């Protein structure tokens, strides 16, 4: 809702001044909409990338835990490395 002063001020505009004002307002709201959309897309993209990174880290940690358990149960290092897609050096470090 417009303030009474703003409405009184607008009433004094000539036709061309009114349309200039209207175009400025339209440009403002168009830019606001563009920026809000870009922000929301960036936020969604950041969330998606963060989740993908967390999932990858979780899978890597799960591989290492599985390798530790297999090594503790006496499975050969070569078989563990081949089965889990790790190097033999990574398995030996566990």
The first five atom37 places (N, CA, C, CB, O) and aatype in JSON, in Angstrom:
{
  "aatype": [20, 20, 20, 20, 20, 20, 20, 20, 20, 20, 20, 20, 20, 20, 20, 20, 20, 20, 20, 20, 20, 20, 20, 20, 20, 20, 20, 20, 20, 20, 20, 20, 20, 20, 20, 20, 20, 20, 20, 20, 20, 20, 20, 20, 20, 20, 20, 20, 20, 20, 20, 20, 20, 20, 20, 20, 20, 20, 20, 20, 20, 20, 20, 20, 20, 20, 20, 20, 20, 20, 20, 20, 20, 20, 20, 20, 20, 20, 20, 20, 20, 20, 20, 20, 20, 20, 20, 20, 20, 20, 20, 20, 20, 20],
  "atom_mask": [
    [1, 1, 1, 1, 1],
    [1, 1, 1, 1, 1],
    [1, 1, 1, 1, 1],
    [1, 1, 1, 1, 1],
    [1, 1, 1, 1, 1],
    [1, 1, 1, 1, 1],
    [1, 1, 1, 1, 1],
    [1, 1, 1, 1, 1],
    [1, 1, 1, 1, 1],
    [1, 1, 1, 1, 1],
    [1, 1, 1, 1, 1],
    [1, 1, 1, 1, 1],
    [1, 1, 1, 1, 1],
    [1, 1, 1, 1, 1],
    [1, 1, 1, 1, 1],
    [1, 1, 1, 1, 1],
    [1, 1, 1, 1, 1],
    [1, 1, 1, 1, 1],
    [1, 1, 1, 1, 1],
    [1, 1, 1, 1, 1],
    [1, 1, 1, 1, 1],
    [1, 1, 1, 1, 1],
    [1, 1, 1, 1, 1],
    [1, 1, 1, 1, 1],
    [1, 1, 1, 1, 1],
    [1, 1, 1, 1, 1],
    [1, 1, 1, 1, 1],
    [1, 1, 1, 1, 1],
    [1, 1, 1, 1, 1],
    [1, 1, 1, 1, 1],
    [1, 1, 1, 1, 1],
    [1, 1, 1, 1, 1],
    [1, 1, 1, 1, 1],
    [1, 1, 1, 1, 1],
    [1, 1, 1, 1, 1],
    [1, 1, 1, 1, 1],
    [1, 1, 1, 1, 1],
    [1, 1, 1, 1, 1],
    [1, 1, 1, 1, 1],
    [1, 1, 1, 1, 1],
    [1, 1, 1, 1, 1],
    [1, 1, 1, 1, 1],
    [1, 1, 1, 1, 1],
    [1, 1, 1, 1, 1],
    [1, 1, 1, 1, 1],
    [1, 1, 1, 1, 1],
    [1, 1, 1, 1, 1],
    [1, 1, 1, 1, 1],
    [1, 1, 1, 1, 1],
    [1, 1, 1, 1, 1],
    [1, 1, 1, 1, 1],
    [1, 1, 1, 1, 1],
    [1, 1, 1, 1, 1],
    [1, 1, 1, 1, 1],
    [1, 1, 1, 1, 1],
    [1, 1, 1, 1, 1],
    [1, 1, 1, 1, 1],
    [1, 1, 1, 1, 1],
    [1, 1, 1, 1, 1],
    [1, 1, 1, 1, 1],
    [1, 1, 1, 1, 1],
    [1, 1, 1, 1, 1],
    [1, 1, 1, 1, 1],
    [1, 1, 1, 1, 1],
    [1, 1, 1, 1, 1],
    [1, 1, 1, 1, 1],
    [1, 1, 1, 1, 1],
    [1, 1, 1, 1, 1],
    [1, 1, 1, 1, 1],
    [1, 1, 1, 1, 1],
    [1, 1, 1, 1, 1],
    [1, 1, 1, 1, 1],
    [1, 1, 1, 1, 1],
    [1, 1, 1, 1, 1],
    [1, 1, 1, 1, 1],
    [1, 1, 1, 1, 1],
    [1, 1, 1, 1, 1],
    [1, 1, 1, 1, 1],
    [1, 1, 1, 1, 1],
    [1, 1, 1, 1, 1],
    [1, 1, 1, 1, 1],
    [1, 1, 1, 1, 1],
    [1, 1, 1, 1, 1],
    [1, 1, 1, 1, 1],
    [1, 1, 1, 1, 1],
    [1, 1, 1, 1, 1],
    [1, 1, 1, 1, 1],
    [1, 1, 1, 1, 1],
    [1, 1, 1, 1, 1],
    [1, 1, 1, 1, 1],
    [1, 1, 1, 1, 1],
    [1, 1, 1, 1, 1],
    [1, 1, 1, 1, 1],
    [1, 1, 1, 1, 1]
  ],
  "atom_positions": [
    [[0.86, -1.18, 0.0], [0.0, 0.0, 0.0], [0.89, 1.24, 0.0], [-0.97, 0.0, 1.23], [1.86, 1.32, 0.76]],
    [[0.57, 2.16, -0.84], [1.37, 3.37, -0.97], [1.04, 4.35, 0.17], [1.14, 4.04, -2.34], [-0.08, 4.44, 0.66]],
    [[2.07, 5.05, 0.54], [1.88, 6.11, 1.52], [1.11, 7.25, 0.84], [3.25, 6.61, 2.09], [1.25, 7.45, -0.36]],
    [[0.31, 7.97, 1.59], [-0.45, 9.08, 0.98], [0.44, 10.1, 0.3], [-1.3, 9.78, 2.04], [0.06, 10.65, -0.74]],
    [[1.61, 10.37, 0.85], [2.52, 11.34, 0.23], [2.95, 10.85, -1.15], [3.75, 11.58, 1.12], [2.98, 11.63, -2.1]],
    [[3.3, 9.56, -1.25], [3.72, 8.99, -2.54], [2.6, 9.1, -3.57], [4.15, 7.53, -2.36], [2.84, 9.43, -4.73]],
    [[1.39, 8.81, -3.14], [0.25, 8.88, -4.06], [0.02, 10.32, -4.52], [-1.01, 8.32, -3.39], [-0.27, 10.56, -5.69]],
    [[0.14, 11.26, -3.59], [-0.05, 12.67, -3.95], [1.06, 13.11, -4.91], [-0.06, 13.57, -2.68], [0.81, 13.87, -5.84]],
    [[2.27, 12.63, -4.66], [3.39, 12.98, -5.53], [3.17, 12.41, -6.92], [4.71, 12.45, -4.94], [3.41, 13.1, -7.92]],
    [[2.7, 11.18, -7.0], [2.45, 10.56, -8.3], [1.33, 11.26, -9.05], [2.11, 9.08, -8.12], [1.34, 11.31, -10.28]],
    [[0.38, 11.78, -8.32], [-0.74, 12.46, -8.98], [-0.27, 13.71, -9.72], [-1.81, 12.83, -7.95], [-0.92, 14.16, -10.65]],
    [[0.86, 14.26, -9.3], [1.38, 15.46, -9.96], [2.22, 15.14, -11.19], [2.22, 16.26, -8.98], [2.6, 16.05, -11.93]],
    [[2.5, 13.86, -11.43], [3.32, 13.48, -12.58], [2.57, 13.75, -13.87], [3.73, 12.01, -12.5], [1.36, 13.6, -13.96]],
    [[3.34, 14.14, -14.86], [2.76, 14.22, -16.2], [2.65, 12.78, -16.72], [3.64, 15.12, -17.18], [3.14, 11.85, -16.09]],
    [[2.02, 12.63, -17.86], [1.84, 11.3, -18.41], [3.2, 10.63, -18.67], [1.01, 11.36, -19.71], [3.38, 9.46, -18.35]],
    [[4.14, 11.36, -19.24], [5.46, 10.78, -19.54], [6.22, 10.48, -18.25], [6.28, 11.74, -20.43], [6.91, 9.46, -18.17]],
    [[6.11, 11.35, -17.24], [6.78, 11.08, -15.97], [6.21, 9.84, -15.3], [6.65, 12.29, -15.03], [6.94, 9.03, -14.73]],
    [[4.88, 9.69, -15.38], [4.26, 8.51, -14.8], [4.78, 7.23, -15.46], [2.73, 8.6, -14.94], [5.09, 6.26, -14.77]],
    [[4.87, 7.24, -16.79], [5.33, 6.04, -17.5], [6.82, 5.78, -17.22], [5.09, 6.18, -19.01], [7.24, 4.63, -17.18]],
    [[7.6, 6.83, -17.03], [9.0, 6.65, -16.65], [9.09, 6.0, -15.27], [9.74, 8.01, -16.65], [9.88, 5.08, -15.04]],
    [[8.25, 6.51, -14.35], [8.2, 5.93, -13.01], [7.77, 4.47, -13.09], [7.24, 6.73, -12.1], [8.38, 3.6, -12.46]],
    [[6.74, 4.21, -13.86], [6.22, 2.86, -14.01], [7.31, 1.92, -14.56], [4.98, 2.86, -14.93], [7.45, 0.8, -14.08]],
    [[8.06, 2.36, -15.55], [9.13, 1.55, -16.14], [10.25, 1.3, -15.13], [9.69, 2.25, -17.39], [10.81, 0.2, -15.09]],
    [[10.58, 2.32, -14.31], [11.61, 2.12, -13.28], [11.15, 1.08, -12.27], [11.93, 3.45, -12.57], [11.93, 0.22, -11.85]],
    [[9.89, 1.17, -11.88], [9.36, 0.18, -10.93], [9.37, -1.21, -11.54], [7.92, 0.56, -10.5], [9.73, -2.18, -10.88]],
    [[8.98, -1.31, -12.81], [8.97, -2.59, -13.5], [10.38, -3.15, -13.58], [8.37, -2.45, -14.91], [10.59, -4.34, -13.33]],
    [[11.36, -2.32, -13.92], [12.75, -2.76, -13.99], [13.24, -3.24, -12.62], [13.65, -1.61, -14.51], [13.94, -4.25, -12.51]],
    [[12.85, -2.5, -11.58], [13.25, -2.89, -10.23], [12.73, -4.28, -9.91], [12.73, -1.88, -9.2], [13.49, -5.13, -9.45]],
    [[11.46, -4.51, -10.14], [10.86, -5.81, -9.79], [11.36, -6.92, -10.71], [9.35, -5.72, -9.86], [11.48, -8.06, -10.27]],
    [[11.64, -6.61, -11.95], [12.23, -7.62, -12.85], [13.62, -8.03, -12.33], [12.34, -7.07, -14.3], [13.94, -9.22, -12.26]],
    [[14.43, -7.03, -11.98], [15.77, -7.33, -11.45], [15.7, -8.09, -10.13], [16.55, -6.03, -11.26], [16.49, -9.0, -9.9]],
    [[14.77, -7.71, -9.29], [14.58, -8.41, -8.02], [14.23, -9.87, -8.27], [13.47, -7.72, -7.17], [14.76, -10.76, -7.62]],
    [[13.35, -10.11, -9.21], [12.94, -11.46, -9.55], [14.12, -12.27, -10.09], [11.8, -11.45, -10.56], [14.31, -13.43, -9.72]],
    [[14.9, -11.67, -10.97], [16.07, -12.35, -11.54], [17.07, -12.7, -10.44], [16.75, -11.45, -12.62], [17.58, -13.82, -10.4]],
    [[17.36, -11.76, -9.57], [18.32, -12.0, -8.5], [17.83, -13.07, -7.53], [18.62, -10.71, -7.75], [18.6, -13.91, -7.08]],
    [[16.56, -13.04, -7.2], [15.99, -14.03, -6.29], [16.06, -15.42, -6.91], [14.54, -13.68, -5.94], [16.41, -16.39, -6.24]],
    [[15.73, -15.51, -8.18], [15.79, -16.79, -8.88], [17.23, -17.31, -8.93], [15.23, -16.67, -10.3], [17.47, -18.49, -8.68]],
    [[18.18, -16.45, -9.24], [19.58, -16.84, -9.3], [20.07, -17.31, -7.92], [20.45, -15.68, -9.81], [20.8, -18.29, -7.81]],
    [[19.67, -16.59, -6.89], [20.05, -16.96, -5.53], [19.5, -18.34, -5.18], [19.54, -15.92, -4.51], [20.23, -19.19, -4.65]],
    [[18.24, -18.56, -5.47], [17.62, -19.85, -5.15], [18.24, -20.99, -5.94], [16.12, -19.79, -5.41], [18.42, -22.09, -5.41]],
    [[18.57, -20.75, -7.21], [19.23, -21.78, -8.01], [20.61, -22.09, -7.44], [19.35, -21.34, -9.48], [21.0, -23.25, -7.35]],
    [[21.35, -21.05, -7.07], [22.67, -21.25, -6.48], [22.6, -22.0, -5.16], [23.35, -19.91, -6.27], [23.45, -22.85, -4.88]],
    [[21.59, -21.69, -4.36], [21.39, -22.37, -3.1], [21.1, -23.85, -3.33], [20.26, -21.72, -2.3], [21.66, -24.71, -2.66]],
    [[20.23, -24.14, -4.28], [19.9, -25.53, -4.6], [21.11, -26.27, -5.14], [18.74, -25.59, -5.62], [21.35, -27.43, -4.78]],
    [[21.89, -25.61, -6.0], [23.08, -26.24, -6.56], [24.1, -26.52, -5.46], [23.71, -25.33, -7.66], [24.72, -27.59, -5.43]],
    [[24.28, -25.58, -4.56], [25.2, -25.78, -3.44], [24.79, -26.94, -2.56], [25.3, -24.51, -2.61], [25.63, -27.72, -2.12]],
    [[23.5, -27.04, -2.29], [23.01, -28.16, -1.49], [23.27, -29.49, -2.19], [21.5, -28.01, -1.2], [23.72, -30.45, -1.57]],
    [[22.99, -29.53, -3.49], [23.19, -30.77, -4.25], [24.66, -31.17, -4.26], [22.68, -30.6, -5.69], [24.99, -32.34, -4.08]],
    [[25.54, -30.19, -4.46], [26.98, -30.48, -4.47], [27.44, -30.94, -3.09], [27.78, -29.24, -4.91], [28.26, -31.86, -2.98]],
    [[26.93, -30.32, -2.05], [27.29, -30.7, -0.68], [26.84, -32.12, -0.37], [26.68, -29.74, 0.32], [27.59, -32.9, 0.23]],
    [[25.62, -32.46, -0.78], [25.13, -33.82, -0.55], [25.94, -34.84, -1.33], [23.66, -33.92, -0.93], [26.25, -35.91, -0.81]],
    [[26.29, -34.52, -2.56], [27.1, -35.44, -3.36], [28.46, -35.67, -2.71], [27.28, -34.89, -4.8], [28.96, -36.79, -2.68]],
    [[29.05, -34.61, -2.19], [30.34, -34.74, -1.53], [30.21, -35.58, -0.27], [30.91, -33.35, -1.18], [31.07, -36.43, -0.01]],
    [[29.17, -35.37, 0.51], [28.96, -36.16, 1.72], [28.76, -37.64, 1.4], [27.77, -35.63, 2.51], [29.27, -38.51, 2.09]],
    [[28.01, -37.9, 0.34], [27.79, -39.3, -0.06], [29.1, -39.95, -0.48], [26.77, -39.37, -1.21], [29.37, -41.1, -0.11]],
    [[29.91, -39.23, -1.24], [31.19, -39.77, -1.68], [32.1, -40.05, -0.49], [31.88, -38.81, -2.66], [32.77, -41.08, -0.44]],
    [[32.14, -39.14, 0.46], [32.95, -39.33, 1.65], [32.45, -40.52, 2.46], [32.95, -38.06, 2.52], [33.24, -41.29, 3.0]],
    [[31.14, -40.66, 2.53], [30.55, -41.8, 3.25], [30.9, -43.12, 2.6], [29.05, -41.65, 3.32], [31.22, -44.09, 3.29]],
    [[30.85, -43.17, 1.26], [31.21, -44.4, 0.56], [32.69, -44.74, 0.77], [30.91, -44.27, -0.94], [33.03, -45.91, 0.97]],
    [[33.55, -43.74, 0.73], [34.98, -43.96, 0.94], [35.23, -44.48, 2.36], [35.78, -42.67, 0.69], [36.02, -45.4, 2.56]],
    [[34.56, -43.89, 3.32], [34.72, -44.32, 4.72], [34.2, -45.74, 4.9], [33.99, -43.36, 5.68], [34.78, -46.53, 5.64]],
    [[33.11, -46.07, 4.24], [32.55, -47.42, 4.32], [33.53, -48.45, 3.73], [31.19, -47.48, 3.58], [33.7, -49.54, 4.27]],
    [[34.16, -48.08, 2.61], [35.17, -48.98, 2.01], [36.29, -49.26, 3.0], [35.75, -48.37, 0.72], [36.72, -50.4, 3.16]],
    [[36.77, -48.21, 3.65], [37.87, -48.37, 4.61], [37.45, -49.22, 5.8], [38.37, -47.01, 5.08], [38.23, -50.04, 6.28]],
    [[36.23, -49.02, 6.29], [35.74, -49.83, 7.4], [35.62, -51.29, 7.0], [34.38, -49.3, 7.89], [35.99, -52.18, 7.77]],
    [[35.12, -51.54, 5.8], [35.01, -52.91, 5.32], [36.4, -53.54, 5.2], [34.27, -52.96, 3.96], [36.59, -54.7, 5.57]],
    [[37.35, -52.77, 4.68], [38.72, -53.28, 4.55], [39.31, -53.6, 5.92], [39.6, -52.26, 3.81], [39.98, -54.62, 6.07]],
    [[39.07, -52.74, 6.91], [39.57, -53.0, 8.27], [38.99, -54.31, 8.81], [39.21, -51.83, 9.22], [39.7, -55.14, 9.37]],
    [[37.67, -54.47, 8.62], [37.01, -55.68, 9.13], [37.53, -56.93, 8.43], [35.49, -55.58, 8.95], [37.79, -57.94, 9.09]],
    [[37.69, -56.88, 7.13], [38.2, -58.03, 6.39], [39.64, -58.35, 6.79], [38.11, -57.79, 4.88], [40.0, -59.51, 6.94]],
    [[40.44, -57.32, 6.97], [41.84, -57.52, 7.36], [41.9, -58.14, 8.76], [42.61, -56.18, 7.34], [42.7, -59.03, 9.01]],
    [[41.04, -57.66, 9.67], [40.99, -58.2, 11.03], [40.55, -59.66, 11.03], [40.04, -57.38, 11.91], [40.92, -60.41, 11.93]],
    [[39.79, -60.09, 10.05], [39.32, -61.47, 9.96], [40.25, -62.35, 9.15], [37.93, -61.51, 9.36], [39.93, -63.51, 8.87]],
    [[41.41, -61.82, 8.76], [42.43, -62.63, 8.12], [42.34, -62.76, 6.62], [42.39, -63.95, 8.7], [43.01, -63.62, 6.05]],
    [[41.55, -61.96, 5.96], [41.46, -62.0, 4.5], [42.74, -61.37, 3.94], [40.18, -61.25, 3.98], [43.25, -60.4, 4.5]],
    [[43.24, -61.92, 2.84], [44.5, -61.43, 2.29], [44.36, -59.98, 1.79], [44.97, -62.34, 1.13], [43.3, -59.56, 1.33]],
    [[45.46, -59.25, 1.91], [45.5, -57.85, 1.51], [45.2, -57.71, 0.02], [46.86, -57.23, 1.84], [44.5, -56.79, -0.4]],
    [[45.74, -58.62, -0.77], [45.53, -58.58, -2.22], [44.04, -58.74, -2.56], [46.35, -59.68, -2.91], [43.52, -58.03, -3.42]],
    [[43.38, -59.67, -1.88], [41.95, -59.91, -2.14], [41.1, -58.72, -1.68], [41.48, -61.2, -1.42], [40.16, -58.33, -2.36]],
    [[41.45, -58.15, -0.54], [40.72, -56.97, -0.04], [40.85, -55.81, -1.03], [41.24, -56.55, 1.36], [39.87, -55.17, -1.39]],
    [[42.08, -55.55, -1.45], [42.32, -54.44, -2.37], [41.57, -54.63, -3.67], [43.82, -54.3, -2.65], [40.95, -53.69, -4.18]],
    [[41.61, -55.83, -4.21], [40.94, -56.12, -5.48], [39.41, -56.02, -5.32], [41.34, -57.52, -5.98], [38.74, -55.49, -6.2]],
    [[38.89, -56.51, -4.22], [37.43, -56.53, -4.0], [36.84, -55.15, -3.76], [37.1, -57.42, -2.83], [35.74, -54.85, -4.22]],
    [[37.58, -54.33, -3.05], [37.04, -53.02, -2.66], [37.55, -51.87, -3.52], [37.38, -52.73, -1.23], [37.15, -50.72, -3.31]],
    [[38.42, -52.16, -4.49], [38.91, -51.09, -5.36], [39.91, -50.18, -4.67], [37.77, -50.28, -5.87], [40.0, -49.0, -5.01]],
    [[40.65, -50.72, -3.72], [41.69, -49.96, -3.02], [43.05, -50.46, -3.48], [41.54, -50.08, -1.48], [43.17, -51.52, -4.1]],
    [[44.06, -49.69, -3.17], [45.41, -50.17, -3.45], [45.87, -51.02, -2.28], [46.4, -48.97, -3.7], [45.36, -50.91, -1.17]],
    [[46.84, -51.86, -2.54], [47.37, -52.71, -1.45], [48.03, -51.86, -0.37], [48.39, -53.73, -2.01], [48.0, -52.23, 0.8]],
    [[48.62, -50.72, -0.77], [49.24, -49.83, 0.22], [48.19, -49.25, 1.17], [49.99, -48.7, -0.48], [48.43, -49.13, 2.37]],
    [[47.03, -48.89, 0.61], [45.95, -48.35, 1.46], [45.48, -49.39, 2.46], [44.76, -47.88, 0.61], [45.23, -49.07, 3.62]],
    [[45.37, -50.64, 2.02], [44.9, -51.7, 2.9], [45.96, -51.99, 3.97], [44.58, -52.98, 2.09], [45.62, -52.23, 5.12]],
    [[47.24, -51.98, 3.6], [48.3, -52.25, 4.56], [48.35, -51.2, 5.67], [49.63, -52.32, 3.86], [48.68, -51.52, 6.81]],
    [[48.03, -49.96, 5.33], [48.05, -48.87, 6.32], [46.98, -49.01, 7.4], [47.89, -47.54, 5.64], [47.1, -48.42, 8.47]],
    [[45.96, -49.78, 7.12], [44.83, -49.88, 8.05], [45.19, -50.69, 9.29], [43.64, -50.51, 7.37], [44.35, -50.86, 10.17]]
  ]
}
